[in-house]
Amino acid sequence: MTISTITDTSEKAAGKELDEEVAITSTQLVLTSLCAGAIAGAIAKTAIAPLDRTKINFQISKAPYSMKSAWRFLCDTYKYEGALALWRGNSATMARIIPYAAIQFTAHEQWKRVLKVDKVKSSDKNVSTKRFLAGSLAGITSQSLTYPLDLARARMAVTQKGEYRTLRQVFARICREEGAHALYRGYWATILGVIPYAGVSFFTYDTLKHQYKSYTHCDPSGIYSLLFGAVAGVLGQTSSYPLDIVRRRMQTARLQCDGKYTYMSILPTLKVILRYASIYLKILKKYFEVI
């Protein structure tokens, strides 16, 4: 056997080991993203569950929002239904947010790999577009795979305790009274909203993180990551909030006696909302919740 043959064999073996190492690293990355997303989503949503329920109730209400009225809703809920009622629908939220957040974080990392975001130079004019696109595609992926759970969570959040006790009851009643297709009511409003929301959020966070590393030559600390996340969340919510109200109205719409829904589609629903109040008056509530 010649030296060149031995060298070739060694290089092939080394290449094989390197491929296996890369494969293991990729698998670990996916698992880490899944776990991190699930845990982060569960903790965050549980912490703000009372505020989230308050937000949904005002989104589907014609009454104008104010901090005073939001506080009154929280106090009345606690007084008449008990403290646990503030977390009503949180079990449905967990059933949805754990897979949703896990899928979103993992999908974002995978879409970044597909689009080669991390390999593009910061000076490249396409890097911003690719960051936004990776975030938007991650949002579409996670929403599409978990949408019925989001609808069920909204229904539980705006109803009394006796109406729905479990997710199974929500799905069974919707399918029985409205048809299985009703599980995707408001889907397109959600997708249209998640494109700017997820795109802007991930784009902002990645950009701030990258700029920080460029100036300091080190990864941001926990407090800076929290700050970047808050800024990203605020901008993301601002860009998509009108459609967020539309999807909640459509998700919680009930059949009328003539067999029609209160809110039929996106444009009519948006017109009804604009008729009663300015959508962006309610953004202050969302800002507080995101931060």
CORDAZI-V190062 format. One line per field, one symbol per residue. ss: DSSP state (A for helix, B for strand, O for the rest). psi: psi as a letter, one per 40 degrees, with the letter a starting at -180 (. if undefined). burial: b if it has 16 or more other ideal C-beta (glycine too) atoms within 10 Angstrom, else e. A space follows every 10 residues. Layout:
# CORDAZI-V190062
ss->???
psi->???
burial->???
This chain:
# CORDAZI-V190062
ss->OOAAAAAAAA AAAAAAAAAA AAAAAAAAAA AAAAAAAAAA AAAAAAAOAA AAAAAAAAAO OOOOOOAAAA AAAAAAAAAA AOAAAAAOOA AAAAAAAAAA AAAAAAAAAA AAAAAOOOOO OOOOOOAAAA AAAAAAAAAA AAAAAAAAAA AAAAAAAOOO OOOOOOAAAA AAAAAAAOOA AAAAOOAAAA AAAAAAAAAA AAAAAAAAAA AAAAAAOOOO OAAAAAAAAA AAAAAAAAAA AAAAAAAAAA AOOOBOOOOO BOOOOAAAAA AAAAAAOOAA AAAAAAAAAA O
psi->hidddddddd dddddddddd dddddddddd dddddddddd dddddddedd ddddddddde iehiiidddd dddddddddd eiddddehed dddddddddd dddddddddd ddddefdeeh ideheedddd dddddddddd ddddeedddd dddddddeii dedhdidddd dddddddeid deefhedddd dddddddddd dddddddddd dddddefiii iddddddddd ddddddddde dddddddddd deiihideei idhdaddddd ddddddihde dedddddddd .
burial->eeeeeeeeee eeeeeeeeee eeeeeeeeee eebbeebbee bbeebeebbb bbbbbbbbbb eeeebeeeeb eebeeebeee eeeebbebbb ebbbebbbbb bbbbbbbbbb bbeebebeeb eeeeeebeeb bbbbbbbbbb bbbeebbbbb bbbbbbbbee eeebeebeeb beebeeeeee ebbebbbebb bbbbbbbbbb bbbbbbbbbe ebeeeeeeeb eeeeeeebbe bbbbbbbbbb bbbbbbbbbb bbbeeeeeee bebeebeebb eebeeebebe ebbebbeeeb e
